[in-house]
Amino acid sequence: MRVGCQRIGGIGSVAAVYAIEKRSSGSRSTVLAIVLAVGCLSPAGLARQFAGGSGEPNDPYQIATAEQLISIGRDPNSLPKHYVLVNDIDLDPNLPGGRVFTLAVVGTFGGSFDGEGYAIRNLVIRAPGRDNVALFGYVKRGGQVKNLGIENTDITGTRYVGGLAGLNGGTVSSCYSTGHVTGREYVGGLVGCGSGMISASYSTCTVTGTGSAIGGLVGSNDAKIVCCYSTGRVTGQDYVGGLVGNNAVVYFSYSMGHVTGTGSYVGGLVGLGSSKCTRNCFFLAPVDGGGPDNCIGGALTASQMRQRSSFAGWDFWGTDTDGTGDQWFMATDSCPALVWQTGTTGLRAIPAVAGLSLASAQGVLREAGFVAEEVRYDFHRTIPKDLAIHTYPSSFAPAGGSVAVVLSGGPYDSSTNPGDGTAGNPYEIQTASQLESLADHPELWDRHFVLTTDVDLAGTTYSAALVAPDTNDSNDGFQGTAFTGSLDGQGHKIWDLSIATETGDYLGLFGMVGQGAQIENLDLENIEVLGGVGSYYVAPVAGFNAGTISGCTATGSVSGHAYISGPTLVGYSSGIVTDCQAGCVSMLRVGGTR
């Protein structure tokens, strides 16, 4: 049967579709025609069916009602668009017009969805014979879901079952789920199965599976999980974990739930994984109802879970000595909470001020309930002088607390540096802005540099190597200027380097380290270098090395097509690599063969 797309009965909005559905006899042909008509809504029709916005990244469609949320899954044109919640949404099937869903509310989603801190409540899905069952059936690579709560959910499926997403190839951040999730295999409280990053998220769901890859947060995940936790009871057969069932790179996370597995590979934190890939992570000890202890992650008693000293190396709000991301908050006699859980932390979100004048930035902060008298300065590659870069602290502060405005001093000028770039007096790198400035000055890539402190690059995702990138990835071979100088890390850390591209080559802190160059004594922590199907030479330190790299370490994950780093931390080397080690670098080859 050949099916065409045509306008039926003047249908131009979801409300009109509902009215026709109620009046129709429910015949198969009528319902099929109506669904196809919705799939062919014009952009103007799409705009009318939402509460506002145009669906573009800087003007997302506004979701105010259950009908508007459900309509995303009915129209293929809606799936790559951008959305924001403007209030909580209740999907309780007992409400007038409510229903029990028999598949994911939104199927394959490739856009962005910002919950803005609101929640979707009482979602019920009964799909015991289906896969990809959740609010989002599949979040594609490049898709993004953030700042969203899924509360009191009750979901049943077969494979790839979760509260938020059945399959996740994109990114999930600052999200949570509560309720019950049940399936056969690849079942998780938040995500069923994933190859995308999950950060700053949690689940309290009770998770039940009859097969393998069952986890309190995610059933199985091939990418990084950072700053997450779970507290619900988890039951399954094989590969069962309090946080993750199978295959995880996990940093700075914990689980509190009781875990039961009737088969093999069962753990309080991760069912099956490498202890090298689980860094600064903990689970509730069996003596207090957690576990079991399979030596992946550290076992803490209930008392230890409520002591900040148990979580050495974690980035807590209120101090810069452990990083500036401020992911965690520790209240007295409580387990760690994510800083955005304002009901627990008592903190308030600080509004964005980037690009505003000082007076405007201070006005926005005062209106949000903060004291904004202090002014600081930093350099910035793109924000003009005397405009705001960000605030300090940057994310959350107590109501009525003091928040400084950090103004731009313009691009960094190396002429003010204490060093002069010679081997005997190298340029000193003390801040992220000074390190970033190297990207704009290839004329300095034959000079000498030294780190004098740890540098935190959190908050920025780059599309190419930070130093000596390839400048034309459409041509074979390296196109650009190689780094031929030296960088001595002096044992200091570079935190949270993030690079993401679909096609770029020569990816890493350095794209090309040329002959005669030397990189030494450098520690890269929590890095993520994500290439695509066309990405060659992908690594934490250097995509390609023709010089000497020594005494370097890295933790994190990388992905690409070919020449991806292993324990040597470079994608390909014709030079010397010595005394280097990967604490854990998760390597994923995208496309092709291994």
Protein Blocks (a to p, Z undefined) as FASTA:
>chain_A
ZZddddehhiabfklmmmmmmmmgoiaklmmmmmmmmmmccfklmmmmpgbdjhiaklcc
ddfbfklmmmmmmpmklmmmccddfbdcdfbfkbghiacdfbdfblcdfbdcdekhpace
hiacddfkbghiafblbacehiacehiacehiacddfehpafklmbdcbdcehiadedjd
ddfbopafkbmbdcbdcehiacfbdcddfbehiafkbmbdcbdcehiadfbdcddfehpa
fkbmghpadehiadfbdcddfbehiafkbmbdcfklpghiacddfklopajdehiajadd
fklmmpfklmghiacehiaklojkomaccdehiacddfklmmlnopacdddfehiafklm
mmmmmmnopacfbccddddfklcghiafbdcdfkbccehiacdddddebjadfklpmbeo
iaklccddfbfklmmmmmmmmklmmcccddfbdcdfehiacfbdfbhpafbfkbgcjedd
ddfbdcdeklpacehiacddfkbghiajblbdcehiacehiacehiacdddfklghiafk
lmbacbdcehiacedddddfbopadfkopabdcbdcehiacfbacdddeehjZZ
